[in-house]
Amino acid sequence: MKKNQTMIPPSVHTLAQLSTSTPKPLPTKKDSKKKDSQNRLQKKARSKSLTNTILFPLIDLKSPLLKSYWTTYHCNNVQLQEGDLIKSKYCNQRWCIICNRVRTAKMINGYKEPLSQLENPYFVTLTIPNVKGKYLKSSIEGMQKNFTKIRKNLTKTYAIKIKGIRKTECTYNEKKDDYHPHYHILLSGKYEAECLINSWLAYNPTCDKKGQHMEEANKDSLMELFKYFTKVVNKGTFYPKQMDIIFRSMKNKRVFQPIGIKKQVSEDVEEIEVQKIDFKGFQTEIWVWEQTAFDWVSCHGETLTEYEPSKEFTTYLNKIAAPT
């Protein structure tokens, strides 16, 4: 059986529960912190489970990205605990769910303040007609060239300066077997948004006017802007060949591009990150990822986070792991 056909076990070891006849003590402030640090690692365990489930089908493709896919296998594979600190290594790849969570939080925290200072902010979507896989890379590059020309023309000819941040996204349409590259842009000014859309249509005459959209930014716009650049899992189904095409088309291209504002942070994830924990005691331990346990496990068989996935989540992973 191939690795990408391996089903995820429906359950894992369940720890013994305390008797319900004994009243539980009220939680203390220390207990709350302990729960928070444990919850963060449990969320990471969930992300690692999902990442590994999509990873082996990508590895089996023997794609030009094969070496990069293998780096994700080693992402957070080991958690090294020294005292009350736990250290792990990150792969910084765009298909890694763990790194994407870190990247999203980093970008939101980094750009929240400058984007909140935009006057009359608007959320703009710019699209082109869907393309087949063999044209995706050149289409994305064409979008970037046209966007640069539009910015220069608006500034030079009309003294209109676009100020905000642009994000590249791409989704896969399984019904038509084609790809939908597009931009999401959070920028300052309704007039600027209108001019940008009009210029986009002028530089891209095959575009449908209905495919372009603008609306006043709201509290959800920041999260929409900085979420993942593609839906890795589409309605519960994973398409490894098609996702590989998207990943290869975006190789060496930035997803986020500040426009008219100072770059605040890099979208790259740091290679090594350290987290403080206070639910495992002060010790030195090496925790190694075990997919069947949905957790990192010590040489003594002890699990790090005590994460136990729901039945719905294991069913979800099994569905993803099934060949398409």
C-alpha positions in Angstrom: 0.0 0.0 0.0 1.3 3.4 -0.9 1.9 6.0 1.8 -0.8 8.3 0.3 -3.3 5.4 0.6 -2.7 4.8 4.3 -5.8 5.3 6.3 -5.7 7.3 9.5 -6.6 5.2 12.6 -10.1 6.1 13.8 -9.0 6.7 17.4 -6.0 6.9 19.7 -5.3 6.0 23.3 -7.8 7.5 25.7 -6.4 8.6 29.0 -8.3 7.5 32.1 -10.8 10.0 33.3 -11.2 11.2 36.9 -14.2 10.0 38.8 -17.1 12.3 38.5 -17.9 11.8 42.2 -15.0 14.0 43.1 -15.7 17.7 42.6 -13.1 19.5 40.4 -11.2 22.4 42.0 -11.8 25.9 40.7 -9.3 26.8 38.0 -6.5 29.1 39.1 -4.7 31.7 37.0 -1.8 29.3 36.6 -4.1 26.6 35.4 -5.4 29.0 32.7 -1.9 29.7 31.4 -1.1 26.0 31.5 -4.2 25.3 29.4 -3.4 28.1 26.9 0.1 26.8 26.3 -1.1 23.2 25.9 -3.9 24.3 23.6 -1.5 26.1 21.3 0.6 22.9 21.0 -2.6 20.8 20.4 -3.6 23.1 17.6 -0.1 22.6 16.1 -0.6 18.8 16.5 -3.8 19.0 14.5 -2.1 21.0 11.8 0.8 18.5 11.7 -1.7 15.7 11.2 -3.3 17.5 8.3 0.0 18.5 6.7 1.3 14.9 6.8 -1.9 13.6 5.3 -1.6 15.8 2.2 2.2 15.6 2.0 2.8 12.0 0.9 0.6 12.3 -2.2 2.7 15.4 -3.2 5.9 13.5 -2.6 4.7 10.6 -4.7 4.3 12.9 -7.7 8.2 13.1 -8.0 7.6 16.8 -8.9 10.4 19.4 -9.3 9.4 20.4 -5.8 10.1 17.0 -4.4 13.0 18.2 -2.2 10.9 21.0 -0.8 8.1 18.6 0.0 10.5 16.5 2.0 11.6 19.5 4.0 8.0 19.8 5.2 8.1 16.2 6.4 10.8 17.3 8.8 8.9 20.5 9.8 8.1 20.3 13.6 9.0 16.6 13.4 10.9 16.9 16.7 10.1 19.1 19.7 13.2 19.6 21.9 12.3 20.6 25.5 14.9 22.2 27.7 13.5 23.2 31.0 10.2 25.0 30.4 11.1 26.0 26.8 10.3 23.9 23.7 12.1 24.4 20.4 11.1 23.2 16.9 12.2 23.7 13.3 9.9 25.1 10.6 10.0 24.5 6.9 8.6 27.8 5.6 6.7 26.1 2.8 3.3 27.4 1.5 1.6 24.0 1.6 2.6 23.5 5.3 -0.5 24.1 7.5 1.7 24.7 10.5 3.8 27.4 8.8 0.7 29.0 7.2 -0.8 29.5 10.6 2.3 31.1 11.9 2.6 33.2 8.7 -1.0 34.5 8.9 -0.6 35.6 12.5 2.7 37.2 11.7 1.3 39.2 8.8 -1.8 40.3 10.7 0.3 41.5 13.6 2.8 43.2 11.4 0.5 45.1 9.2 -2.5 45.7 11.5 -1.4 49.2 12.5 -0.3 50.7 9.1 -3.4 49.2 7.4 -5.7 50.6 10.1 -4.3 54.1 9.3 -5.5 53.9 5.7 -8.1 56.6 4.9 -11.5 55.2 3.7 -10.1 51.7 3.1 -11.6 49.5 0.3 -11.2 45.8 -0.3 -10.7 45.1 -4.1 -10.7 41.9 -6.0 -9.1 41.8 -9.5 -9.4 38.7 -11.7 -8.6 37.3 -15.1 -10.4 34.5 -16.9 -9.7 31.0 -15.6 -6.7 29.3 -17.3 -5.5 25.7 -17.8 -2.6 24.4 -15.7 0.0 24.8 -18.5 -0.8 28.6 -18.7 -1.0 29.3 -15.0 2.6 30.4 -14.3 2.7 32.7 -17.4 -0.7 34.1 -16.5 0.4 35.0 -12.9 3.5 36.7 -14.3 1.4 38.6 -16.8 -0.9 39.8 -14.0 2.2 41.1 -12.1 3.5 43.0 -15.2 0.1 44.6 -15.9 -0.3 45.6 -12.3 3.1 47.3 -12.3 2.2 49.2 -15.5 -1.1 50.3 -14.1 0.4 51.7 -11.0 3.0 53.6 -12.9 0.4 55.0 -15.3 -2.0 56.0 -12.6 0.8 57.8 -10.8 2.4 59.5 -13.8 -0.7 60.4 -15.8 -3.3 61.0 -13.1 -1.3 61.6 -10.0 -3.2 58.7 -8.3 -1.1 56.7 -5.8 -2.3 53.3 -4.7 -1.5 52.8 -1.0 -2.1 49.4 0.7 -1.2 45.8 0.3 -1.8 43.3 -2.5 -2.2 39.5 -2.2 -2.0 36.9 -4.9 -4.5 34.0 -4.6 -5.2 31.0 -6.8 -7.9 28.4 -6.6 -8.7 25.2 -8.5 -12.0 24.5 -10.2 -12.4 20.7 -10.3 -15.5 20.8 -12.5 -13.8 22.7 -15.4 -10.3 21.5 -14.5 -8.9 25.0 -14.6 -7.4 27.6 -12.3 -8.5 31.0 -11.0 -5.6 33.4 -10.2 -6.7 36.7 -8.7 -5.7 39.6 -6.5 -7.1 40.8 -3.2 -6.0 44.3 -2.4 -6.7 46.4 0.7 -6.1 50.0 -0.3 -6.9 53.6 0.6 -9.8 55.4 -1.1 -13.0 54.6 -3.1 -11.9 56.7 -6.0 -8.5 55.0 -6.1 -10.3 51.6 -6.0 -12.5 52.6 -9.0 -9.6 53.8 -11.0 -7.7 50.6 -10.3 -10.5 48.4 -11.5 -11.1 50.5 -14.6 -7.4 50.4 -15.5 -7.3 46.7 -14.9 -10.1 46.2 -17.4 -8.3 48.4 -19.9 -5.1 46.4 -19.6 -6.9 43.1 -19.6 -9.6 43.4 -22.3 -10.6 39.7 -22.0 -11.6 40.2 -18.3 -15.3 40.2 -17.3 -16.3 43.4 -15.6 -18.5 41.3 -13.2 -15.4 39.5 -12.0 -13.9 42.6 -10.5 -15.2 43.7 -7.2 -14.8 46.5 -4.6 -16.4 47.1 -1.2 -15.7 49.1 1.9 -13.3 47.3 4.2 -14.6 45.9 7.5 -13.3 44.1 10.5 -13.1 40.9 8.5 -11.1 42.3 5.6 -7.7 41.9 7.4 -8.3 38.2 8.0 -9.6 37.7 4.4 -6.4 39.4 3.1 -3.9 37.4 5.1 -5.5 33.9 4.9 -3.8 31.1 2.9 -3.1 31.9 -0.8 -4.9 28.8 -1.9 -7.5 26.3 -0.7 -5.2 23.3 -0.2 -8.1 21.0 0.5 -11.1 21.7 -1.7 -14.5 20.8 -0.1 -13.0 17.8 1.7 -11.0 16.6 -1.3 -7.3 16.9 -2.0 -6.0 17.2 -5.6 -2.2 16.6 -5.4 -1.4 17.1 -9.1 -3.4 20.3 -9.3 -2.0 21.7 -6.1 1.5 20.9 -7.3 0.8 23.0 -10.4 -0.3 25.9 -8.2 2.8 25.6 -5.9 5.2 25.4 -8.9 3.6 28.4 -10.5 4.0 30.5 -7.4 7.6 29.3 -6.7 9.9 32.3 -6.0 7.0 34.7 -6.1 5.8 36.7 -3.2 2.2 36.3 -2.1 2.0 39.6 -0.3 3.2 42.9 -1.8 3.1 46.2 0.1 2.1 49.1 -2.2 3.0 52.7 -1.2 3.6 51.7 2.4 6.7 50.5 4.2 7.3 46.8 4.4 6.7 45.8 8.0 7.5 42.1 8.2 8.6 39.4 5.8 6.1 36.7 5.0 8.8 34.1 5.6 8.6 32.0 8.8 11.6 31.8 11.1 13.5 28.5 10.8 13.7 28.0 14.6 11.0 29.1 17.1 10.9 28.7 20.8 7.8 28.5 23.0 7.4 28.5 26.7 5.3 25.7 28.2 4.3 25.0 31.8 2.2 21.8 31.6 5.1 19.2 31.4 7.3 20.2 34.2 10.9 21.5 34.1 12.9 18.8 32.2 15.0 17.9 29.3 13.1 15.7 26.7 13.0 14.9 23.0 9.5 14.5 21.6 9.2 12.9 18.2 6.1 13.1 15.9 4.1 9.9 15.6 1.3 10.2 13.0 -0.8 7.3 14.4 -0.8 9.0 17.8 -1.6 12.5 16.5 1.1 13.8 18.8 4.8 14.0 19.7 5.9 11.0 21.8 8.9 10.6 24.1 11.1 7.5 24.2 9.0 6.4 27.2 5.8 6.5 25.2 4.5 9.6 26.8 2.6 12.1 24.6 3.5 15.7 24.6 0.1 17.5 24.1 -2.4 14.8 24.9 -4.3 15.8 21.8 -7.2 13.5 20.9 -8.8 14.2 17.5 -12.5 14.1 17.2 -14.2 11.4 15.1 -15.1 14.0 12.6 -11.5 15.1 12.1 -10.2 11.5 11.7 -13.0 10.9 9.1 -11.9 14.1 7.4 -8.3 12.9 7.2 -9.4 9.5 5.9 -11.3 11.2 3.1 -8.4 13.4 2.2 -6.0 10.4 2.2 -8.2 8.4 -0.2 -6.9 8.4 -3.8 -8.8 10.8 -6.1 
